[in-house]
Amino acid sequence: MAYDDILQYLGGFGRYQRRIYVLLCLPAISCAFHKLAGVFLLAAPDYRCRLPYELENATYPLPTERLSLAYPIDTLTGRYSTCSYLDANFTEDYWAGGTPAAGVRGCHRWVYDRSKFESSTVTEWDMVCDRSWLRASADSLFMVGVMLGSIGFGYLSDKYGRKPIFFASLVLQVIFGVLAGIAPEFFSYTLARMVVGATTSGVFLVAYVIAMEMVGPSDRLYAGVVCMMFFSVGYMLTAGFAYFIHDWRMLQIALTVPGVLFLCYWLFIPESARWLLSNGRPAEAITLIERVARCNKVTVPPEALEKLREEDKAQQQEDTNEPKPSLLDIFKHPNLRRKAMLIFFDWFVNSLTYYGLSWNTNNLGGNPLLNFVISGAVEIPAYSFLLLTLNRWGRRTILCGCMIFAGTMLLTTMIVPASQQWLIVVLAMLGKMAITSSYGTVYVFSAEQFPTVIRNVALGASSTSARVGGILAPYFNLLGDYWQPLPLLIFGALAFVGGVLSLLLPETHNQKLPETIADGENFGKRKTVPGGDGAGAGGGGGGSIVGGGATDRDVERTAEELQVLRKPEPVTESGEEDIATGALKEGAAEDVKQKY
């Protein structure tokens, strides 16, 4: 693209780009606050039935000798029931008699252990026992909001511009973040949090796209990973807020307030030049380019700007005549269909495991705050690992290896004695680190598997699979109430199976990638793609994703442009933000947007 040529004159990643890039990475911290806040807002402390004679200010500990006289044994967990109590009069004579009553009554009031969590939505609205599904539904609906937001705000940013949608998302995030903190009951709280989930996609996705659209191809891989590291920093800082703020309402508001600071960005953040060009506004784009050139103290040749105008006109004509791809094209061909199903499964498993582990830290035992911080900290080496290996060892090797390693670590927790809680935490964190790396890899690997003509649509479908995993993750974590290791075993088994099945996918590193449906069907059947020499410039130092002779605008996108790593949203992804919006419209910015 001519715009990428312009970036070379602007210094690639010059002073102006670095300044704007850092400013746009900071909102990732705020988005991490909201995505991970549910761990503390919906924290379920230990609890027991409040006995008929106890007052509202009753304390959680009950004398050991009275437990067997107050509560029946839960046959499922083997522990004293927390949802029923023995039908007795609980007089002094009853306590002294030592014989448990025969009848059992259901519990309607509870006493909570407030030594770890003084306040949460669970303790305020009694979301325990037969109402425990409500807390899982709250996180699940938050992820539904993330999915809808990625589609809705992505579409709006394509139509009305990156900058206005970014600020509209910020305003909505602050308003509904505060509303969630003052919500009088569960329904309004969940609705407000769902809107906040949608705005995290709007804020992070759009900010990320603006940043990546002004970065040169050779810098996009590193710029993408560093942005994900900002999300990981926000992940860890969430625990800092929870350490000092123990009331869930104040915590929700405190995590929302920093978003107000980003409203001043209106004075500093420009509209995306790529978006201006793709929407027939080259004059504004050139004005912005000249401003960047002045800041970077460089000169852009007039002929380069004229080439930009000419290509913009040609591109608009090409977009007009270009047929729209269809997702059905994937399923009409057996090899392409098989690869697509494997990729969809990998996305589902990576998202399910990533968010499941991120939200399960309270169930690992030990100090929940420390577990949470470690869970965020392991993402930094996970992303660093990708920077060092992704263009050297190959995509399939990293994806399969990381998923199998994650699955092995999580399955191993099954044989660890309950008394060795520290070892369970270590194994779970190793699994979290590995799944973070595989989640980042699956973005790159998937983009390189699908042919150019349906890449956006296919990645949009992949993202939908990931969002389904994120939506289901809270319900799997709920199984930990019955048997603590069960969620880890489910995540581990799925990750292990996904890693093994990924061996059936062809390696894409240093391969010329498919352009047409026929190429996609043949890719993996033989070593090279028809029309290519099988040794494109996509490996090593991260050059072009396809051979240099290609002329299609999608084919000309570089490997680095596709190698934007998420945290699935977890921006995933680890950030967890969503690629479904990439299916809405093609263009150079779309492949970047798809990642989050």
C-alpha positions as CSV (number, residue, x, y, z in Angstrom):
1,M,0.0,0.0,0.0
2,A,1.1,3.6,-0.7
3,Y,0.4,4.5,2.9
4,D,3.0,2.0,4.1
5,D,5.4,3.7,1.8
6,I,4.5,7.0,3.4
7,L,5.3,5.5,6.9
8,Q,8.8,4.8,5.7
9,Y,9.3,8.5,5.0
10,L,7.7,9.3,8.4
11,G,10.3,7.2,10.2
12,G,8.2,4.1,10.7
13,F,7.9,4.4,14.4
14,G,9.0,7.9,14.9
15,R,8.6,10.4,17.8
16,Y,5.0,11.3,17.0
17,Q,4.0,7.7,16.6
18,R,5.6,6.6,19.8
19,R,3.9,9.4,21.8
20,I,0.5,8.5,20.4
21,Y,1.1,4.8,20.8
22,V,1.9,5.1,24.5
23,L,-1.2,7.3,25.1
24,L,-3.4,4.7,23.3
25,C,-1.9,1.8,25.2
26,L,-2.9,3.3,28.6
27,P,-6.7,2.6,28.1
28,A,-5.8,-1.1,28.0
29,I,-5.1,-0.8,31.7
30,S,-8.5,0.6,32.4
31,C,-10.2,-2.1,30.3
32,A,-8.3,-4.8,32.3
33,F,-9.8,-3.3,35.4
34,H,-13.3,-3.9,34.2
35,K,-12.6,-7.3,32.6
36,L,-11.0,-8.7,35.8
37,A,-13.0,-6.8,38.4
38,G,-15.6,-9.6,38.6
39,V,-13.1,-11.8,40.5
40,F,-13.5,-9.4,43.5
41,L,-17.0,-8.0,42.8
42,L,-18.5,-11.5,42.6
43,A,-16.2,-13.1,45.2
44,A,-17.9,-15.9,47.1
45,P,-16.4,-16.2,50.6
46,D,-16.9,-19.2,52.9
47,Y,-20.4,-19.2,54.4
48,R,-22.7,-21.3,56.5
49,C,-26.4,-21.3,57.3
50,R,-27.5,-18.7,59.9
51,L,-29.2,-20.7,62.6
52,P,-32.6,-19.6,63.9
53,Y,-31.3,-18.3,67.2
54,E,-28.5,-16.2,65.6
55,L,-28.8,-12.5,65.1
56,E,-27.8,-10.6,61.9
57,N,-24.4,-9.7,63.5
58,A,-23.5,-13.3,64.0
59,T,-19.9,-14.2,63.3
60,Y,-18.8,-17.0,60.9
61,P,-16.8,-19.3,63.2
62,L,-19.0,-21.9,65.1
63,P,-17.5,-24.1,67.8
64,T,-16.3,-27.3,66.3
65,E,-18.3,-29.4,68.7
66,R,-21.5,-27.7,67.5
67,L,-21.1,-28.2,63.8
68,S,-22.3,-31.8,63.8
69,L,-25.3,-30.8,65.8
70,A,-26.2,-27.9,63.5
71,Y,-25.6,-29.1,60.0
72,P,-26.0,-32.3,58.0
73,I,-23.2,-33.8,55.9
74,D,-23.5,-32.9,52.2
75,T,-23.2,-36.2,50.4
76,L,-21.8,-34.6,47.3
77,T,-18.9,-32.7,48.9
78,G,-18.5,-34.8,52.0
79,R,-18.4,-31.6,54.1
80,Y,-21.0,-29.9,56.4
81,S,-23.8,-28.5,54.3
82,T,-23.9,-24.8,53.7
83,C,-27.4,-24.8,52.3
84,S,-29.4,-26.6,55.0
85,Y,-29.3,-27.1,58.8
86,L,-30.7,-29.7,61.2
87,D,-34.3,-29.2,62.3
88,A,-33.7,-28.6,66.0
89,N,-34.7,-26.1,68.7
90,F,-31.0,-25.4,69.5
91,T,-31.6,-25.0,73.2
92,E,-28.8,-25.6,75.8
93,D,-30.3,-29.0,76.5
94,Y,-30.0,-29.9,72.8
95,W,-26.3,-28.8,72.6
96,A,-25.6,-30.7,75.8
97,G,-27.3,-33.8,74.6
98,G,-24.9,-34.4,71.7
99,T,-27.5,-36.2,69.5
100,P,-28.1,-34.6,66.1
101,A,-31.7,-34.0,65.1
102,A,-33.1,-36.2,62.3
103,G,-34.9,-33.6,60.3
104,V,-33.3,-31.1,57.8
105,R,-34.5,-27.6,56.8
106,G,-33.4,-25.5,53.9
107,C,-31.4,-22.3,54.6
108,H,-32.7,-18.8,53.8
109,R,-30.1,-16.7,55.6
110,W,-26.3,-17.1,55.8
111,V,-23.3,-16.0,57.8
112,Y,-20.2,-15.1,55.7
113,D,-16.5,-15.4,56.5
114,R,-15.4,-11.8,56.0
115,S,-11.8,-12.3,56.8
116,K,-10.8,-12.4,53.1
117,F,-13.7,-10.5,51.4
118,E,-15.5,-8.0,53.6
119,S,-18.1,-7.1,50.9
120,S,-19.1,-8.4,47.5
121,T,-22.3,-8.7,45.5
122,V,-22.5,-12.3,46.6
123,T,-22.7,-11.4,50.3
124,E,-25.1,-8.5,49.7
125,W,-27.6,-10.4,47.6
126,D,-27.0,-13.9,49.0
127,M,-26.0,-15.4,45.6
128,V,-25.2,-18.8,47.1
129,C,-26.7,-22.3,47.2
130,D,-29.6,-22.4,44.7
131,R,-28.8,-18.8,43.7
132,S,-25.1,-19.4,43.0
133,W,-25.8,-19.6,39.2
134,L,-26.5,-15.8,39.4
135,R,-22.8,-15.0,40.0
136,A,-21.8,-17.1,37.1
137,S,-24.4,-15.5,34.9
138,A,-23.1,-12.0,35.8
139,D,-19.7,-12.8,34.4
140,S,-21.2,-14.7,31.5
141,L,-23.4,-11.7,30.5
142,F,-20.4,-9.4,30.8
143,M,-18.7,-11.5,28.1
144,V,-21.9,-11.3,26.0
145,G,-21.5,-7.6,26.2
146,V,-17.9,-7.9,25.1
147,M,-19.0,-9.8,22.1
148,L,-21.8,-7.5,21.1
149,G,-19.6,-4.4,21.7
150,S,-16.8,-5.7,19.4
151,I,-19.3,-6.1,16.7
152,G,-21.3,-2.9,17.3
153,F,-18.5,-0.5,18.1
154,G,-16.3,-2.1,15.3
155,Y,-19.1,-1.4,12.8
156,L,-19.6,2.2,14.1
157,S,-15.9,2.9,14.0
158,D,-15.8,1.8,10.4
159,K,-18.7,4.0,9.5
160,Y,-18.2,7.2,11.6
161,G,-14.5,7.1,12.4
162,R,-12.2,5.7,15.1
163,K,-11.9,8.8,17.2
164,P,-15.5,9.7,17.9
165,I,-16.4,6.1,18.7
166,F,-13.4,5.8,21.0
167,F,-14.7,8.7,23.0
168,A,-18.3,7.6,22.9
169,S,-17.2,4.3,24.4
170,L,-15.2,6.1,27.1
171,V,-18.2,8.2,28.1
172,L,-20.5,5.1,28.3
173,Q,-17.9,3.2,30.2
174,V,-17.6,5.8,32.9
175,I,-21.4,6.3,33.2
176,F,-22.3,2.7,33.4
177,G,-19.3,1.8,35.5
178,V,-20.6,4.2,38.1
179,L,-24.2,2.9,37.7
180,A,-22.9,-0.6,38.4
181,G,-21.4,0.6,41.6
182,I,-24.7,2.1,42.8
183,A,-27.0,-0.6,41.5
184,P,-29.7,-1.4,44.1
185,E,-30.2,-5.0,43.0
186,F,-28.7,-7.8,40.8
187,F,-30.6,-7.1,37.6
188,S,-29.6,-3.5,37.2
189,Y,-26.0,-4.3,38.3
190,T,-25.7,-7.0,35.7
191,L,-27.2,-4.8,32.9
192,A,-24.8,-2.0,33.8
193,R,-21.8,-4.4,33.8
194,M,-22.9,-5.8,30.5
195,V,-22.8,-2.4,28.9
196,V,-19.4,-1.8,30.5
197,G,-18.3,-5.1,28.9
198,A,-19.4,-3.8,25.5
199,T,-17.5,-0.5,26.0
200,T,-14.2,-2.4,26.8
201,S,-14.4,-3.6,23.2
202,G,-15.1,-0.1,22.0
203,V,-12.3,1.6,24.0
204,F,-9.6,-1.0,23.6
205,L,-10.4,-2.2,20.1
206,V,-10.7,1.3,18.6
207,A,-7.6,2.7,20.5
208,Y,-5.6,-0.3,19.4
209,V,-6.6,0.0,15.8
210,I,-5.7,3.7,15.8
211,A,-2.3,2.8,17.2
212,M,-1.6,-0.1,14.9
213,E,-2.8,1.8,11.7
214,M,-0.1,4.4,12.2
215,V,2.8,1.9,12.9
216,G,5.0,0.6,10.1
217,P,4.8,-3.1,9.1
218,S,8.2,-4.0,10.7
219,D,7.1,-2.7,14.1
220,R,3.6,-4.1,14.4
221,L,4.5,-7.4,16.0
222,Y,6.4,-5.8,18.8
223,A,3.9,-2.9,19.1
224,G,1.0,-5.4,19.4
225,V,2.7,-7.5,22.1
226,V,3.7,-4.4,24.2
227,C,0.1,-3.2,24.1
228,M,-0.9,-6.6,25.5
229,M,1.6,-6.1,28.3
230,F,-0.2,-2.9,29.3
231,F,-3.3,-5.0,29.7
232,S,-1.4,-7.4,31.9
233,V,-0.2,-4.5,34.0
234,G,-3.8,-3.5,34.5
235,Y,-4.6,-7.1,35.4
236,M,-2.1,-6.9,38.3
237,L,-3.2,-3.4,39.4
238,T,-6.7,-4.6,39.8
239,A,-5.5,-6.6,42.8
240,G,-3.9,-3.4,44.2
241,F,-7.3,-1.7,44.2
242,A,-8.9,-4.7,45.8
243,Y,-6.3,-4.8,48.5
244,F,-7.0,-1.2,49.7
245,I,-10.8,-1.0,48.9
246,H,-12.9,-3.7,50.6
247,D,-16.4,-2.5,49.8
248,W,-17.4,-3.8,46.4
249,R,-19.4,-0.7,45.5
250,M,-16.4,1.6,46.2
251,L,-14.2,-0.8,44.3
252,Q,-16.3,-0.7,41.2
253,I,-16.4,3.1,41.2
254,A,-12.7,3.4,41.9
255,L,-11.9,1.1,39.0
256,T,-14.1,3.3,36.8
257,V,-12.9,6.7,37.7
258,P,-9.5,6.5,35.9
259,G,-11.4,6.4,32.6
260,V,-12.3,10.0,33.1
261,L,-8.6,10.9,32.6
262,F,-8.7,9.6,29.0
263,L,-11.4,12.1,28.0
264,C,-8.7,14.7,27.6
265,Y,-7.3,12.6,24.8
266,W,-9.6,14.5,22.4
267,L,-7.0,17.2,22.3
268,F,-4.1,14.8,21.4
269,I,-5.4,11.8,19.6
270,P,-5.8,12.2,15.8
271,E,-8.2,10.3,13.5
272,S,-6.7,7.3,11.8
273,A,-5.1,8.4,8.5
274,R,-5.9,4.9,7.0
275,W,-9.6,5.4,7.9
276,L,-9.6,8.8,6.3
277,L,-8.1,7.4,3.1
278,S,-10.5,4.4,3.0
279,N,-13.5,6.8,3.4
280,G,-12.6,9.1,0.6
281,R,-11.0,11.9,2.7
282,P,-7.4,12.0,1.4
283,A,-7.0,15.8,2.0
284,E,-7.5,15.3,5.8
285,A,-5.2,12.3,5.7
286,I,-2.5,14.2,4.0
287,T,-2.8,17.1,6.4
288,L,-2.3,14.6,9.3
289,I,0.7,13.1,7.5
290,E,2.3,16.5,7.1
291,R,1.8,17.2,10.8
292,V,3.5,13.9,11.7
293,A,6.3,14.8,9.4
294,R,6.9,18.1,11.1
295,C,6.9,16.5,14.5
296,N,9.3,13.8,13.4
297,K,11.4,16.4,11.6
298,V,11.3,14.6,8.3
299,T,10.1,15.4,4.7
300,V,7.6,13.4,2.7
301,P,8.2,13.8,-1.1
302,P,5.3,15.3,-3.0
303,E,5.2,12.4,-5.4
304,A,4.6,10.0,-2.6
305,L,1.5,12.0,-1.5
306,E,0.3,12.1,-5.0
307,K,0.7,8.3,-5.3
308,L,-1.4,8.1,-2.1
309,R,-4.2,10.1,-3.8
310,E,-4.1,7.9,-6.9
311,E,-4.2,4.7,-5.0
312,D,-7.0,5.9,-2.9
313,K,-9.1,6.4,-6.0
314,A,-8.2,3.0,-7.4
315,Q,-8.9,1.3,-4.1
316,Q,-12.4,2.8,-3.8
317,Q,-13.1,1.5,-7.3
318,E,-11.8,-2.0,-6.4
319,D,-13.9,-2.0,-3.2
320,T,-17.0,-1.2,-5.3
321,N,-16.5,-4.1,-7.7
322,E,-15.2,-6.6,-5.1
323,P,-17.7,-9.5,-4.3
324,K,-18.4,-10.1,-0.7
325,P,-17.0,-13.3,0.8
326,S,-19.2,-15.9,2.4
327,L,-18.6,-18.0,5.4
328,L,-20.3,-20.9,3.6
329,D,-17.3,-21.0,1.2
330,I,-15.3,-22.5,4.1
331,F,-17.6,-25.5,4.5
332,K,-18.0,-26.4,0.8
333,H,-14.6,-27.9,0.6
334,P,-13.5,-30.9,2.8
335,N,-9.9,-29.9,3.6
336,L,-10.8,-26.3,4.3
337,R,-13.7,-27.4,6.4
338,R,-11.6,-29.8,8.5
339,K,-9.0,-27.1,9.1
340,A,-11.7,-24.5,10.0
341,M,-13.3,-26.8,12.5
342,L,-10.0,-27.5,14.2
343,I,-9.2,-23.8,14.3
344,F,-12.7,-22.9,15.7
345,F,-12.1,-25.5,18.5
346,D,-8.7,-24.1,19.3
347,W,-10.2,-20.6,19.7
348,F,-13.0,-21.9,21.9
349,V,-10.6,-23.8,24.1
350,N,-8.0,-21.0,24.4
351,S,-10.7,-18.5,25.4
352,L,-12.5,-20.8,27.8
353,T,-9.2,-21.8,29.5
354,Y,-7.7,-18.3,29.6
355,Y,-10.8,-16.6,31.1
356,G,-11.6,-19.7,33.2
357,L,-8.2,-19.6,34.9
358,S,-8.2,-15.8,35.2
359,W,-11.6,-15.9,37.1
360,N,-10.8,-19.0,39.1
361,T,-8.0,-17.6,41.3
362,N,-10.3,-17.4,44.4
363,N,-10.8,-21.2,44.2
364,L,-7.2,-22.2,44.2
365,G,-6.7,-21.9,48.0
366,G,-4.1,-19.7,49.8
367,N,-4.1,-15.9,49.4
368,P,-6.6,-15.0,46.6
369,L,-5.0,-11.6,46.0
370,L,-1.5,-13.1,45.6
371,N,-2.9,-15.8,43.3
372,F,-4.5,-13.0,41.2
373,V,-1.3,-11.0,40.9
374,I,0.7,-14.1,39.9
375,S,-2.0,-14.9,37.3
376,G,-1.5,-11.5,35.7
377,A,2.3,-11.5,36.1
378,V,2.9,-14.8,34.2
379,E,1.5,-13.1,31.1
380,I,4.5,-10.9,30.7
381,P,7.0,-13.8,30.2
382,A,4.3,-15.5,28.1
383,Y,4.2,-12.6,25.6
384,S,8.0,-12.2,25.7
385,F,8.3,-15.9,24.8
386,L,6.3,-15.3,21.7
387,L,8.5,-12.4,20.6
388,L,11.5,-14.6,20.8
389,T,10.1,-17.8,19.2
390,L,7.1,-17.1,17.0
391,N,9.2,-16.3,13.9
392,R,11.8,-19.0,14.6
393,W,10.2,-22.2,15.8
394,G,7.0,-22.0,13.7
395,R,3.4,-21.4,14.6
396,R,2.2,-25.0,14.9
397,T,5.1,-25.9,17.2
398,I,4.3,-23.1,19.6
399,L,0.5,-23.6,19.5
400,C,0.6,-27.3,20.0
401,G,3.4,-27.2,22.5
402,C,1.9,-24.5,24.7
403,M,-1.6,-26.1,24.7
404,I,-0.3,-29.5,25.5
405,F,1.9,-28.1,28.3
406,A,-1.0,-26.1,29.7
407,G,-3.2,-29.2,29.6
408,T,-0.6,-31.3,31.3
409,M,0.0,-28.8,34.1
410,L,-3.7,-28.4,34.8
411,L,-4.4,-32.2,34.7
412,T,-1.5,-32.8,37.1
413,T,-3.4,-30.8,39.8
414,M,-5.7,-33.9,40.1
415,I,-2.9,-35.9,41.8
416,V,-1.7,-33.2,44.1
417,P,-2.8,-33.7,47.8
418,A,-5.3,-31.0,49.0
419,S,-2.7,-30.1,51.7
420,Q,-0.2,-29.0,49.1
421,Q,-2.2,-25.9,48.0
422,W,1.0,-24.0,47.0
423,L,1.7,-26.7,44.4
424,I,-1.8,-26.5,42.9
425,V,-1.3,-22.7,42.5
426,V,2.1,-23.3,40.8
427,L,0.7,-25.8,38.4
428,A,-2.3,-23.6,37.6
429,M,-0.1,-20.6,37.0
430,L,2.2,-22.5,34.7
431,G,-0.9,-23.6,32.8
432,K,-2.1,-19.9,32.7
433,M,1.3,-18.8,31.3
434,A,1.2,-21.5,28.6
435,I,-2.4,-20.8,27.5
436,T,-1.6,-17.1,27.3
437,S,1.2,-17.9,24.8
438,S,-1.0,-20.3,22.8
439,Y,-3.9,-17.7,22.8
440,G,-1.5,-15.2,21.2
441,T,-0.3,-17.8,18.7
442,V,-3.7,-18.9,17.5
443,Y,-4.4,-15.3,16.2
444,V,-1.4,-15.6,13.9
445,F,-1.8,-19.2,13.0
446,S,-5.4,-18.9,12.1
447,A,-4.9,-15.8,9.9
448,E,-2.3,-17.6,7.9
449,Q,-4.4,-20.8,7.5
450,F,-7.4,-19.2,5.7
451,P,-7.2,-17.9,2.1
452,T,-7.1,-14.2,1.5
453,V,-10.5,-13.9,0.0
454,I,-12.3,-15.2,3.1
455,R,-9.7,-14.4,5.8
456,N,-11.8,-11.7,7.5
457,V,-15.0,-13.7,7.5
458,A,-13.2,-16.8,8.8
459,L,-11.5,-15.0,11.5
460,G,-14.8,-13.4,12.5
461,A,-16.2,-16.9,12.9
462,S,-13.2,-17.9,14.9
463,S,-13.7,-15.0,17.2
464,T,-17.3,-16.0,17.8
465,S,-16.1,-19.5,18.9
466,A,-13.8,-17.7,21.3
467,R,-16.5,-15.6,22.8
468,V,-18.6,-18.7,23.3
469,G,-15.8,-20.1,25.4
470,G,-15.6,-16.9,27.5
471,I,-19.3,-16.9,28.1
472,L,-19.3,-20.5,29.3
473,A,-16.1,-20.2,31.5
474,P,-17.9,-18.8,34.6
475,Y,-20.3,-21.8,34.6
476,F,-17.3,-24.3,34.5
477,N,-15.8,-22.4,37.4
478,L,-19.0,-22.8,39.4
479,L,-18.3,-26.6,39.4
480,G,-15.4,-25.8,41.8
481,D,-18.1,-25.4,44.6
482,Y,-18.6,-29.1,44.4
483,W,-15.0,-30.3,43.8
484,Q,-12.2,-27.7,43.8
485,P,-10.0,-29.3,41.1
486,L,-12.9,-30.0,38.6
487,P,-12.6,-26.7,36.6
488,L,-8.9,-27.1,36.2
489,L,-9.3,-30.7,35.0
490,I,-11.9,-29.7,32.4
491,F,-9.7,-26.8,31.2
492,G,-6.7,-29.1,31.2
493,A,-8.4,-31.9,29.3
494,L,-9.7,-29.6,26.6
495,A,-6.4,-27.8,26.2
496,F,-4.5,-31.1,25.9
497,V,-7.0,-32.4,23.3
498,G,-6.8,-29.1,21.4
499,G,-3.0,-29.2,21.3
500,V,-2.9,-32.7,20.0
501,L,-5.6,-32.0,17.3
502,S,-3.6,-28.9,16.2
503,L,-0.9,-31.3,14.9
504,L,-3.3,-32.0,12.1
505,L,-3.0,-28.4,10.8
506,P,-0.3,-27.6,8.3
507,E,2.6,-25.4,9.3
508,T,2.4,-21.8,7.9
509,H,5.8,-20.5,8.9
510,N,7.9,-19.7,5.8
511,Q,5.2,-20.8,3.5
512,K,3.5,-18.9,0.8
513,L,-0.1,-18.5,2.0
514,P,-3.3,-19.3,0.2
515,E,-5.0,-16.6,-1.8
516,T,-8.0,-18.3,-3.4
517,I,-10.5,-20.9,-2.2
518,A,-8.7,-23.5,-4.3
519,D,-5.4,-22.5,-2.7
520,G,-7.0,-22.9,0.8
521,E,-8.3,-26.3,-0.1
522,N,-5.0,-27.5,-1.3
523,F,-2.9,-25.9,1.5
524,G,-1.8,-28.7,3.7
525,K,-2.4,-31.4,1.2
526,R,1.1,-30.8,-0.2
527,K,4.1,-28.8,0.9
528,T,3.5,-25.7,-1.1
529,V,0.5,-23.7,-2.3
530,P,-0.2,-23.8,-6.1
531,G,1.5,-20.9,-7.7
532,G,4.1,-20.5,-4.9
533,D,7.5,-21.9,-4.2
534,G,6.6,-22.8,-0.6
535,A,9.2,-20.4,0.8
536,G,7.6,-17.0,1.1
537,A,9.2,-14.3,3.0
538,G,7.0,-14.7,6.0
539,G,9.5,-16.2,8.4
540,G,12.7,-15.3,10.1
541,G,12.7,-11.6,10.6
542,G,9.0,-11.4,10.0
543,G,8.8,-10.2,6.4
544,S,5.9,-10.3,4.0
545,I,3.3,-12.9,4.7
546,V,3.2,-13.9,1.1
547,G,5.4,-14.0,-2.0
548,G,6.5,-10.6,-3.3
549,G,4.8,-11.2,-6.7
550,A,1.3,-10.9,-5.3
551,T,-0.7,-7.9,-6.3
552,D,-4.0,-8.3,-4.4
553,R,-4.2,-5.7,-1.6
554,D,-5.0,-8.4,1.0
555,V,-2.1,-10.5,-0.2
556,E,0.2,-7.6,0.3
557,R,-0.4,-7.4,4.0
558,T,2.6,-8.3,6.0
559,A,3.0,-11.1,8.5
560,E,3.6,-8.6,11.2
561,E,0.3,-7.0,10.5
562,L,-1.4,-10.3,11.1
563,Q,0.8,-11.0,14.1
564,V,-1.0,-8.8,16.6
565,L,-1.2,-10.9,19.7
566,R,-4.2,-10.7,22.2
567,K,-5.1,-11.5,25.4
568,P,-8.6,-12.6,24.5
569,E,-10.4,-11.3,25.3
570,P,-8.1,-11.8,26.8
571,V,-6.9,-8.4,24.8
572,T,-7.8,-11.5,24.6
573,E,-8.2,-12.9,24.2
574,S,-5.3,-11.1,27.0
575,G,-7.9,-9.1,26.0
576,E,-9.0,-9.5,25.4
577,E,-10.6,-7.7,22.8
578,D,-12.7,-9.2,19.5
579,I,-11.9,-10.1,15.9
580,A,-15.5,-10.6,14.9
581,T,-15.6,-7.0,13.6
582,G,-13.0,-7.9,11.0
583,A,-15.6,-9.7,9.1
584,L,-17.6,-6.5,8.5
585,K,-15.3,-4.8,6.0
586,E,-12.0,-5.5,4.3
587,G,-9.0,-3.1,4.3
588,A,-5.5,-2.8,5.7
589,A,-6.9,-1.8,9.1
590,E,-9.3,-4.7,9.3
591,D,-6.7,-7.5,9.8
592,V,-5.3,-5.6,12.8
593,K,-8.8,-4.8,14.2
594,Q,-9.7,-8.5,14.0
595,K,-7.3,-9.4,16.7
596,Y,-9.2,-7.5,19.4
